[in-house]
Amino acid sequence: MINYRVDDLESLFKELKGQGVVILDQIESYDYGKFLHILDPEGNKIQLWQPSV
């Protein structure tokens, strides 16, 4: 799995969904940040993470 840190996960989620990206789950929130999992065009799982401020 590939991991990326992002600044605004909710906006990115909307953009990716609008572009037809395969989204594997909903945004999950924890004390230390928010997470979302997607698939790239080759089927690799990608984890997007927005740390808590």
Distance bins in CASP14 RR format, pairs under 12 A and 6 or more apart:
PFRMAT RR
TARGET T0000
AUTHOR 0000-0000-0000
RMODE 2
METHOD distances of the structure
MODEL  1
1 24 0 0 0 0 0 1 0 0 0 0 0
1 35 0 0 0 0 0 1 0 0 0 0 0
1 37 0 0 0 0 1 0 0 0 0 0 0
1 38 0 0 0 0 0 1 0 0 0 0 0
1 39 0 0 0 0 0 1 0 0 0 0 0
1 40 0 0 0 0 0 1 0 0 0 0 0
1 43 0 0 0 0 0 1 0 0 0 0 0
1 44 1 0 0 1 0 0 0 0 0 0 0
1 45 1 0 1 0 0 0 0 0 0 0 0
1 46 1 0 0 1 0 0 0 0 0 0 0
1 47 1 0 1 0 0 0 0 0 0 0 0
1 48 0 0 0 0 0 1 0 0 0 0 0
1 49 0 0 0 0 0 1 0 0 0 0 0
2 37 0 0 0 0 0 1 0 0 0 0 0
2 38 0 0 0 0 1 0 0 0 0 0 0
2 39 0 0 0 0 0 1 0 0 0 0 0
2 40 1 0 0 1 0 0 0 0 0 0 0
2 42 0 0 0 0 0 1 0 0 0 0 0
2 43 0 0 0 0 0 1 0 0 0 0 0
2 44 1 0 0 1 0 0 0 0 0 0 0
2 45 1 0 0 1 0 0 0 0 0 0 0
2 46 1 0 1 0 0 0 0 0 0 0 0
2 47 1 0 0 1 0 0 0 0 0 0 0
2 48 0 0 0 0 1 0 0 0 0 0 0
2 49 0 0 0 0 0 1 0 0 0 0 0
3 35 0 0 0 0 1 0 0 0 0 0 0
3 36 0 0 0 0 0 1 0 0 0 0 0
3 37 0 0 0 0 0 1 0 0 0 0 0
3 38 0 0 0 0 0 1 0 0 0 0 0
3 44 0 0 0 0 0 1 0 0 0 0 0
3 45 0 0 0 0 1 0 0 0 0 0 0
3 46 1 0 0 1 0 0 0 0 0 0 0
3 47 1 0 1 0 0 0 0 0 0 0 0
3 48 0 0 0 0 1 0 0 0 0 0 0
3 49 1 0 0 1 0 0 0 0 0 0 0
3 50 0 0 0 0 0 1 0 0 0 0 0
3 51 0 0 0 0 0 1 0 0 0 0 0
4 12 0 0 0 0 1 0 0 0 0 0 0
4 16 0 0 0 0 0 1 0 0 0 0 0
4 35 0 0 0 0 0 1 0 0 0 0 0
4 36 0 0 0 0 0 1 0 0 0 0 0
4 37 0 0 0 0 0 1 0 0 0 0 0
4 38 0 0 0 0 1 0 0 0 0 0 0
4 40 0 0 0 0 0 1 0 0 0 0 0
4 44 0 0 0 0 0 1 0 0 0 0 0
4 45 0 0 0 0 0 1 0 0 0 0 0
4 46 1 0 0 1 0 0 0 0 0 0 0
4 47 1 0 0 1 0 0 0 0 0 0 0
4 48 1 0 1 0 0 0 0 0 0 0 0
4 49 1 0 0 1 0 0 0 0 0 0 0
4 50 0 0 0 0 1 0 0 0 0 0 0
4 51 0 0 0 0 0 1 0 0 0 0 0
5 12 0 0 0 0 0 1 0 0 0 0 0
5 33 0 0 0 0 0 1 0 0 0 0 0
5 34 0 0 0 0 0 1 0 0 0 0 0
5 35 0 0 0 0 0 1 0 0 0 0 0
5 46 0 0 0 0 0 1 0 0 0 0 0
5 47 0 0 0 0 1 0 0 0 0 0 0
5 48 0 0 0 0 1 0 0 0 0 0 0
5 49 1 0 1 0 0 0 0 0 0 0 0
5 50 1 0 0 1 0 0 0 0 0 0 0
5 51 1 0 0 1 0 0 0 0 0 0 0
5 52 0 0 0 0 0 1 0 0 0 0 0
6 12 1 0 1 0 0 0 0 0 0 0 0
6 13 0 0 0 0 1 0 0 0 0 0 0
6 15 0 0 0 0 0 1 0 0 0 0 0
6 16 0 0 0 0 0 1 0 0 0 0 0
6 27 0 0 0 0 0 1 0 0 0 0 0
6 33 0 0 0 0 0 1 0 0 0 0 0
6 34 0 0 0 0 1 0 0 0 0 0 0
6 35 0 0 0 0 0 1 0 0 0 0 0
6 36 0 0 0 0 1 0 0 0 0 0 0
6 38 0 0 0 0 0 1 0 0 0 0 0
6 46 0 0 0 0 0 1 0 0 0 0 0
6 47 0 0 0 0 0 1 0 0 0 0 0
6 48 1 0 1 0 0 0 0 0 0 0 0
6 49 1 0 0 1 0 0 0 0 0 0 0
6 50 1 0 1 0 0 0 0 0 0 0 0
6 51 0 0 0 0 1 0 0 0 0 0 0
7 34 0 0 0 0 0 1 0 0 0 0 0
7 48 0 0 0 0 0 1 0 0 0 0 0
7 49 0 0 0 0 0 1 0 0 0 0 0
7 50 1 0 0 1 0 0 0 0 0 0 0
7 51 0 0 0 0 1 0 0 0 0 0 0
7 53 0 0 0 0 0 1 0 0 0 0 0
8 14 0 0 0 0 1 0 0 0 0 0 0
8 15 0 0 0 0 1 0 0 0 0 0 0
8 16 0 0 0 0 0 1 0 0 0 0 0
8 27 0 0 0 0 0 1 0 0 0 0 0
8 34 0 0 0 0 1 0 0 0 0 0 0
8 36 0 0 0 0 0 1 0 0 0 0 0
8 48 0 0 0 0 0 1 0 0 0 0 0
8 50 1 0 0 1 0 0 0 0 0 0 0
8 51 0 0 0 0 0 1 0 0 0 0 0
8 53 0 0 0 0 0 1 0 0 0 0 0
9 15 0 0 0 0 0 1 0 0 0 0 0
9 16 0 0 0 0 0 1 0 0 0 0 0
9 23 0 0 0 0 0 1 0 0 0 0 0
9 26 0 0 0 0 0 1 0 0 0 0 0
9 27 1 0 0 1 0 0 0 0 0 0 0
9 28 0 0 0 0 0 1 0 0 0 0 0
9 29 0 0 0 0 1 0 0 0 0 0 0
9 33 0 0 0 0 1 0 0 0 0 0 0
9 34 1 0 1 0 0 0 0 0 0 0 0
9 35 1 0 0 1 0 0 0 0 0 0 0
9 36 1 0 1 0 0 0 0 0 0 0 0
9 37 0 0 0 0 0 1 0 0 0 0 0
9 38 0 0 0 0 0 1 0 0 0 0 0
9 47 0 0 0 0 0 1 0 0 0 0 0
9 48 1 0 1 0 0 0 0 0 0 0 0
9 49 1 0 0 1 0 0 0 0 0 0 0
9 50 1 1 0 0 0 0 0 0 0 0 0
9 51 0 0 0 0 1 0 0 0 0 0 0
9 52 0 0 0 0 0 1 0 0 0 0 0
10 16 0 0 0 0 0 1 0 0 0 0 0
10 17 0 0 0 0 0 1 0 0 0 0 0
10 26 0 0 0 0 0 1 0 0 0 0 0
10 27 1 0 0 1 0 0 0 0 0 0 0
10 29 0 0 0 0 0 1 0 0 0 0 0
10 34 1 0 0 1 0 0 0 0 0 0 0
10 36 0 0 0 0 1 0 0 0 0 0 0
10 48 0 0 0 0 0 1 0 0 0 0 0
10 50 0 0 0 0 1 0 0 0 0 0 0
11 17 0 0 0 0 0 1 0 0 0 0 0
11 18 0 0 0 0 0 1 0 0 0 0 0
11 27 0 0 0 0 0 1 0 0 0 0 0
11 34 0 0 0 0 0 1 0 0 0 0 0
11 36 0 0 0 0 0 1 0 0 0 0 0
11 48 0 0 0 0 0 1 0 0 0 0 0
11 50 0 0 0 0 0 1 0 0 0 0 0
12 18 0 0 0 0 0 1 0 0 0 0 0
12 19 0 0 0 0 0 1 0 0 0 0 0
12 21 0 0 0 0 1 0 0 0 0 0 0
12 23 0 0 0 0 0 1 0 0 0 0 0
12 27 0 0 0 0 1 0 0 0 0 0 0
12 34 0 0 0 0 0 1 0 0 0 0 0
12 36 1 0 0 1 0 0 0 0 0 0 0
12 38 0 0 0 0 1 0 0 0 0 0 0
12 46 0 0 0 0 0 1 0 0 0 0 0
12 48 1 0 0 1 0 0 0 0 0 0 0
12 49 0 0 0 0 0 1 0 0 0 0 0
12 50 0 0 0 0 1 0 0 0 0 0 0
13 19 0 0 0 0 0 1 0 0 0 0 0
13 20 0 0 0 0 0 1 0 0 0 0 0
13 21 0 0 0 0 1 0 0 0 0 0 0
13 23 1 0 0 1 0 0 0 0 0 0 0
13 24 0 0 0 0 0 1 0 0 0 0 0
13 25 0 0 0 0 0 1 0 0 0 0 0
13 26 0 0 0 0 1 0 0 0 0 0 0
13 27 1 0 0 1 0 0 0 0 0 0 0
13 28 0 0 0 0 0 1 0 0 0 0 0
13 34 0 0 0 0 1 0 0 0 0 0 0
13 35 0 0 0 0 0 1 0 0 0 0 0
13 36 1 0 1 0 0 0 0 0 0 0 0
13 37 0 0 0 0 0 1 0 0 0 0 0
13 38 0 0 0 0 1 0 0 0 0 0 0
13 48 0 0 0 0 1 0 0 0 0 0 0
13 50 0 0 0 0 1 0 0 0 0 0 0
14 20 0 0 0 0 0 1 0 0 0 0 0
14 21 0 0 0 0 0 1 0 0 0 0 0
14 23 0 0 0 0 0 1 0 0 0 0 0
14 27 0 0 0 0 0 1 0 0 0 0 0
14 36 0 0 0 0 0 1 0 0 0 0 0
15 21 0 0 0 0 1 0 0 0 0 0 0
15 23 0 0 0 0 0 1 0 0 0 0 0
15 36 0 0 0 0 0 1 0 0 0 0 0
15 38 0 0 0 0 0 1 0 0 0 0 0
15 48 0 0 0 0 0 1 0 0 0 0 0
16 22 0 0 0 0 1 0 0 0 0 0 0
16 23 1 0 0 1 0 0 0 0 0 0 0
16 24 0 0 0 0 0 1 0 0 0 0 0
16 27 0 0 0 0 0 1 0 0 0 0 0
16 36 0 0 0 0 1 0 0 0 0 0 0
16 37 0 0 0 0 0 1 0 0 0 0 0
16 38 1 0 0 1 0 0 0 0 0 0 0
16 39 0 0 0 0 0 1 0 0 0 0 0
16 40 0 0 0 0 0 1 0 0 0 0 0
16 46 0 0 0 0 1 0 0 0 0 0 0
16 48 0 0 0 0 1 0 0 0 0 0 0
17 23 1 0 0 1 0 0 0 0 0 0 0
17 24 0 0 0 0 0 1 0 0 0 0 0
17 26 0 0 0 0 0 1 0 0 0 0 0
17 27 0 0 0 0 0 1 0 0 0 0 0
17 36 0 0 0 0 0 1 0 0 0 0 0
17 38 0 0 0 0 1 0 0 0 0 0 0
19 38 0 0 0 0 0 1 0 0 0 0 0
19 41 0 0 0 0 0 1 0 0 0 0 0
20 38 0 0 0 0 1 0 0 0 0 0 0
20 39 0 0 0 0 0 1 0 0 0 0 0
20 41 0 0 0 0 0 1 0 0 0 0 0
21 36 0 0 0 0 0 1 0 0 0 0 0
21 37 0 0 0 0 0 1 0 0 0 0 0
21 38 1 0 1 0 0 0 0 0 0 0 0
21 39 1 0 0 1 0 0 0 0 0 0 0
21 40 0 0 0 0 1 0 0 0 0 0 0
21 41 0 0 0 0 1 0 0 0 0 0 0
21 43 0 0 0 0 0 1 0 0 0 0 0
21 46 0 0 0 0 1 0 0 0 0 0 0
21 48 0 0 0 0 0 1 0 0 0 0 0
22 36 0 0 0 0 0 1 0 0 0 0 0
22 37 0 0 0 0 1 0 0 0 0 0 0
22 38 1 0 0 1 0 0 0 0 0 0 0
22 39 1 0 1 0 0 0 0 0 0 0 0
22 40 0 0 0 0 1 0 0 0 0 0 0
22 41 0 0 0 0 1 0 0 0 0 0 0
22 42 0 0 0 0 0 1 0 0 0 0 0
22 43 1 0 0 1 0 0 0 0 0 0 0
22 44 0 0 0 0 0 1 0 0 0 0 0
22 45 0 0 0 0 1 0 0 0 0 0 0
22 46 0 0 0 0 1 0 0 0 0 0 0
23 36 1 0 0 1 0 0 0 0 0 0 0
23 37 1 0 0 1 0 0 0 0 0 0 0
23 38 1 0 1 0 0 0 0 0 0 0 0
23 39 0 0 0 0 1 0 0 0 0 0 0
23 40 0 0 0 0 0 1 0 0 0 0 0
23 45 0 0 0 0 0 1 0 0 0 0 0
23 46 0 0 0 0 0 1 0 0 0 0 0
23 48 0 0 0 0 1 0 0 0 0 0 0
24 35 0 0 0 0 0 1 0 0 0 0 0
24 36 0 0 0 0 1 0 0 0 0 0 0
24 37 1 0 1 0 0 0 0 0 0 0 0
24 38 1 0 0 1 0 0 0 0 0 0 0
24 39 1 0 0 1 0 0 0 0 0 0 0
24 40 0 0 0 0 0 1 0 0 0 0 0
24 43 0 0 0 0 0 1 0 0 0 0 0
24 44 0 0 0 0 0 1 0 0 0 0 0
24 45 1 0 0 1 0 0 0 0 0 0 0
24 46 0 0 0 0 1 0 0 0 0 0 0
24 47 0 0 0 0 1 0 0 0 0 0 0
24 48 0 0 0 0 0 1 0 0 0 0 0
25 34 0 0 0 0 0 1 0 0 0 0 0
25 35 0 0 0 0 1 0 0 0 0 0 0
25 36 1 0 0 1 0 0 0 0 0 0 0
25 37 1 0 1 0 0 0 0 0 0 0 0
25 38 0 0 0 0 1 0 0 0 0 0 0
25 39 0 0 0 0 0 1 0 0 0 0 0
25 45 0 0 0 0 0 1 0 0 0 0 0
25 46 0 0 0 0 0 1 0 0 0 0 0
25 47 0 0 0 0 0 1 0 0 0 0 0
25 48 0 0 0 0 0 1 0 0 0 0 0
26 34 0 0 0 0 0 1 0 0 0 0 0
26 35 0 0 0 0 1 0 0 0 0 0 0
26 36 1 0 0 1 0 0 0 0 0 0 0
26 37 0 0 0 0 1 0 0 0 0 0 0
26 38 0 0 0 0 0 1 0 0 0 0 0
27 33 0 0 0 0 1 0 0 0 0 0 0
27 34 1 0 1 0 0 0 0 0 0 0 0
27 35 1 0 0 1 0 0 0 0 0 0 0
27 36 1 0 1 0 0 0 0 0 0 0 0
27 37 0 0 0 0 1 0 0 0 0 0 0
27 38 0 0 0 0 0 1 0 0 0 0 0
27 47 0 0 0 0 0 1 0 0 0 0 0
27 48 0 0 0 0 1 0 0 0 0 0 0
27 49 0 0 0 0 0 1 0 0 0 0 0
27 50 0 0 0 0 1 0 0 0 0 0 0
28 34 1 0 0 1 0 0 0 0 0 0 0
28 35 1 0 1 0 0 0 0 0 0 0 0
28 36 1 0 0 1 0 0 0 0 0 0 0
28 37 0 0 0 0 1 0 0 0 0 0 0
28 47 0 0 0 0 0 1 0 0 0 0 0
28 48 0 0 0 0 0 1 0 0 0 0 0
28 49 0 0 0 0 0 1 0 0 0 0 0
28 50 0 0 0 0 0 1 0 0 0 0 0
29 35 0 0 0 0 1 0 0 0 0 0 0
29 36 0 0 0 0 0 1 0 0 0 0 0
29 49 0 0 0 0 0 1 0 0 0 0 0
29 50 0 0 0 0 1 0 0 0 0 0 0
29 51 0 0 0 0 0 1 0 0 0 0 0
29 52 0 0 0 0 1 0 0 0 0 0 0
30 49 0 0 0 0 0 1 0 0 0 0 0
30 50 0 0 0 0 0 1 0 0 0 0 0
30 51 0 0 0 0 0 1 0 0 0 0 0
30 52 0 0 0 0 1 0 0 0 0 0 0
31 51 0 0 0 0 0 1 0 0 0 0 0
31 52 1 0 0 1 0 0 0 0 0 0 0
31 53 0 0 0 0 0 1 0 0 0 0 0
32 49 0 0 0 0 1 0 0 0 0 0 0
32 50 0 0 0 0 0 1 0 0 0 0 0
32 51 1 0 0 1 0 0 0 0 0 0 0
32 52 1 0 1 0 0 0 0 0 0 0 0
32 53 0 0 0 0 0 1 0 0 0 0 0
33 47 0 0 0 0 0 1 0 0 0 0 0
33 48 0 0 0 0 0 1 0 0 0 0 0
33 49 1 0 0 1 0 0 0 0 0 0 0
33 50 1 0 1 0 0 0 0 0 0 0 0
33 51 1 0 1 0 0 0 0 0 0 0 0
33 52 1 0 1 0 0 0 0 0 0 0 0
33 53 0 0 0 0 1 0 0 0 0 0 0
34 47 0 0 0 0 0 1 0 0 0 0 0
34 48 0 0 0 0 1 0 0 0 0 0 0
34 49 1 0 0 1 0 0 0 0 0 0 0
34 50 1 0 1 0 0 0 0 0 0 0 0
34 51 0 0 0 0 1 0 0 0 0 0 0
34 52 0 0 0 0 1 0 0 0 0 0 0
34 53 0 0 0 0 0 1 0 0 0 0 0
35 46 0 0 0 0 0 1 0 0 0 0 0
35 47 1 0 0 1 0 0 0 0 0 0 0
35 48 1 0 0 1 0 0 0 0 0 0 0
35 49 1 0 1 0 0 0 0 0 0 0 0
35 50 0 0 0 0 1 0 0 0 0 0 0
35 51 0 0 0 0 0 1 0 0 0 0 0
35 52 0 0 0 0 0 1 0 0 0 0 0
36 45 0 0 0 0 0 1 0 0 0 0 0
36 46 0 0 0 0 1 0 0 0 0 0 0
36 47 1 0 0 1 0 0 0 0 0 0 0
36 48 1 0 1 0 0 0 0 0 0 0 0
36 49 0 0 0 0 1 0 0 0 0 0 0
36 50 0 0 0 0 1 0 0 0 0 0 0
37 43 0 0 0 0 0 1 0 0 0 0 0
37 44 0 0 0 0 0 1 0 0 0 0 0
37 45 1 0 0 1 0 0 0 0 0 0 0
37 46 1 0 0 1 0 0 0 0 0 0 0
37 47 1 0 1 0 0 0 0 0 0 0 0
37 48 1 0 0 1 0 0 0 0 0 0 0
37 49 0 0 0 0 0 1 0 0 0 0 0
38 44 0 0 0 0 1 0 0 0 0 0 0
38 45 1 0 0 1 0 0 0 0 0 0 0
38 46 1 0 1 0 0 0 0 0 0 0 0
38 47 0 0 0 0 1 0 0 0 0 0 0
38 48 1 0 0 1 0 0 0 0 0 0 0
38 49 0 0 0 0 0 1 0 0 0 0 0
39 45 1 0 0 1 0 0 0 0 0 0 0
39 46 1 0 0 1 0 0 0 0 0 0 0
39 47 0 0 0 0 0 1 0 0 0 0 0
39 48 0 0 0 0 0 1 0 0 0 0 0
40 46 1 0 1 0 0 0 0 0 0 0 0
40 47 0 0 0 0 0 1 0 0 0 0 0
40 48 0 0 0 0 0 1 0 0 0 0 0
END
